[in-house]
Amino acid sequence: MSVEQKINSLREELREHNYNYYVLDNPTISDYDFDIKLKALQSLEETHPEFHDANSPTLRVGGEVTKNFNTVVHEHRMYSLDNSYSKEDLLDWEKRIKKMVDGQVNYTCELKYDGASISLTYENGSLLRAVTRGDGTQGDEVTANIKTINSVPLQLKGNFPQKFDIRGEIVLPFEGFNKMNEERLEAGEELYRNPRNTASGSLKLQNSAEVAKRPLECLLYSIKGNNLGFSSQFESLEKARQMGFKVPKAAKLTTSIDEVLEFVEYWDIHRHDLPYETDGVVIKVNNLQQQEELGYTAKAPRWAMAYKFKAEQVSTRLNEITYQVGRTGAITPVANLEPVELAGTTVKRASLHNADQIEKLDIREGDEVYVEKGGEIIPKIIAVDLSKRPAGSVPTLYIAHCPECETELIRQEGDAKHYCPNYNGCNPQIIGRIQHYISRKAMDIEGLGGETVALLVNEGLILDYSDLYTLTKDDVLPLERMADKSAENLVNGIVASKQIPFERLLFGLGIRYVGETVAKKLAKHYKRIDAIANASVEDLISVDEIGDRIAESVIEFFSSEANKDIIEKLRHHGLQLEISAEKLANQTDILKGLSIVVSGVFQSVSRTELKKLIEDNGGKVSSSISSKTSFLVAGDKMGPSKLAKAETLGVSIISENDFLLKLK
């Protein structure tokens, strides 16, 4: 046997033993024998570097140091999940689904593991890269660290697609977490708070050898790509197992919401027997064609729902109520609590939402309160223990003036929040707006963080986000903790942001109620900022998904002389205030004013590409047929009820080819 053959034979043998031990939990060799074979392979690889393999089992021990984690755009976006907390929520979800798709709907139920989301990309059976969820659109590449996790296959088994992404959770089992804390206790070091945060923090350690010491596991649940060779979610889980991935066996295929609820009830009790943290159940429409028909909202798939287990509650003392000012001027009351352990973290603060909530629960300083951590990241107060209310307690009187600038607060009819109207003179609002402007989904200015923004404002170097473009290296060098290189990076990052597309700049302006999706809609419809600034309320509400509240907010923003000045300064500095010529070249108004439904399986283009073509040519994609539907684009295997409804309402039905010809 040649040296190359011996190396390849050892690699294959070690991969199989690794799979048996970490995925199947069924070792067929002793740890000692495994280590002897691993050392033999290491020795051969060291003396014969010409046979290097980036996915060799010897690389599991780590050692690669990553100073900066590259940002990678996800080829397939990683969406969030909508949450439900009751049987009624699930029944409502089922009704919505059955209005939109035809035929029997089955569901795959899976446990929702509480870890750090990861996307693994495989090409020709080898791990190509691993990327964190990030904001769902892009994340950080952490491949070197992920390679140290033994349950992540570096080389796949059996038959596999040429290229695909597989999503999962990096988790830290309770046993491993407890052992890590025992070691830290003996060493006199601070203990880790909980498994989830420890798992998440592990992914960003700079030395992969340190990650290798942590008993992390990777549980997979979703495959994304083209020509994958399966037609359902449940089938995809079995396919993933065959390729060598660790896929939890708890998943179950169900035929009704009643069966789904049985699954939920069972695991709400038995989850405490599991070796990992879980916080709910994920229910997915099983049929992938039905998933495609249902599509996505701006944030989440319509075909999936997370059922969250009942939140944990604790009681503690409310020491003080303070008030925060947001970037829009909204005032948020905050409960400062006696620190208490809740769901694995120490809770010191909780949101009180608004004056109505305080009055409704009669929350007062000094009260013993019940705190809950459910679907929200920030804990909330759900009740007061009146039996423990101290004598002489007085009702909470909501503040009348801004806690930062003393301006009298306003509260508009129908709005739960109080606002500080001092738009241009209230420091937290100014800082908040600029922090929003530089955020990842907006201008994503490298080298500039929230703390630095606060320093720049407090030092009087900037008053609004347009002032960023006047900053020089000499301006920022005197700032606290600002070195020569970081000052240079900050200024370069600001200059680079001039190339950020118009729709992201529009989102970054911080117009109230104009989120990421609405900014894209407005940019696409109006093409340039001047057209938006000159639009009337009636014109604005004619745009898809724009209602009265958003329209009035846009009008208010552009009627401000201060905002007009800022826009002019941004124009002067060369920012992108209109859609690029390249993007405009791919857009037409051929389908303007038309509402189009897409149904079935398509040959020339994918359903996603078809919807994009409709939107790029001025049309609106609708999920259900109504009397307002302009026409239906029908592919193969279209649902009979959609066809019947279209015929009953007299809606035109055209083929995929007819639609593509229409665009030409």
ABEGO torsion letter per residue (X at the ends): XBAAAAAAAAAAAAAAAAAAAAAAGBBABBAAAAAAAAAAAAAAAAABAAABBAABAAAAAEGBBBABBBBBBBABBBBBBBBBABAAAAAAAAAAAAAABBEBBBBBBBBBBBBBBBBBBBBGGBBABBBBAEAGABBBBAAAAAAABAABBABBBEBBBABBBBBBBBBBBAAAAAAAAAAAAAAGBBBBABAAAAAAAAAABABAAAAAABBBBBBBABBBEBGAGBABAAAAAAAAAAAGBBBBAABBBBABAAAAAAAAAAAAAAAAABABBBAEBBBBBABAAAAAAAEBBAABBAABBBBBBBBBBBBBBBABBBBBBBAAGBBBBBBBBBBBBBGGBBBABBBAGBAAAAAAAGBBBGBBBBBBBBABABBBBABBBAAABBBGBBBBBBBABBAAAGBBBBBBBGBABBBBABAAABAAAAAAAAAAAABAABAGBBGBBAAAAAAAAAAGABABAAAAAABBAAAAAABBGBBAAAAAAAAAAAAAAAABBAAAAAAAAGBBGBBAAAAAAAAAAAGBAAAAAABBAAAAAABBGBBAAAAAAAAAAAABAAAAAAAAAAAAAGBBABBBAAAAAABBAAABGBBBBBBEBBAABBAAAAAAAAAAAGBBBBABBBAABABBBBBBGBBAAAAAAAAAAGBBBBBAAAAAAAAX
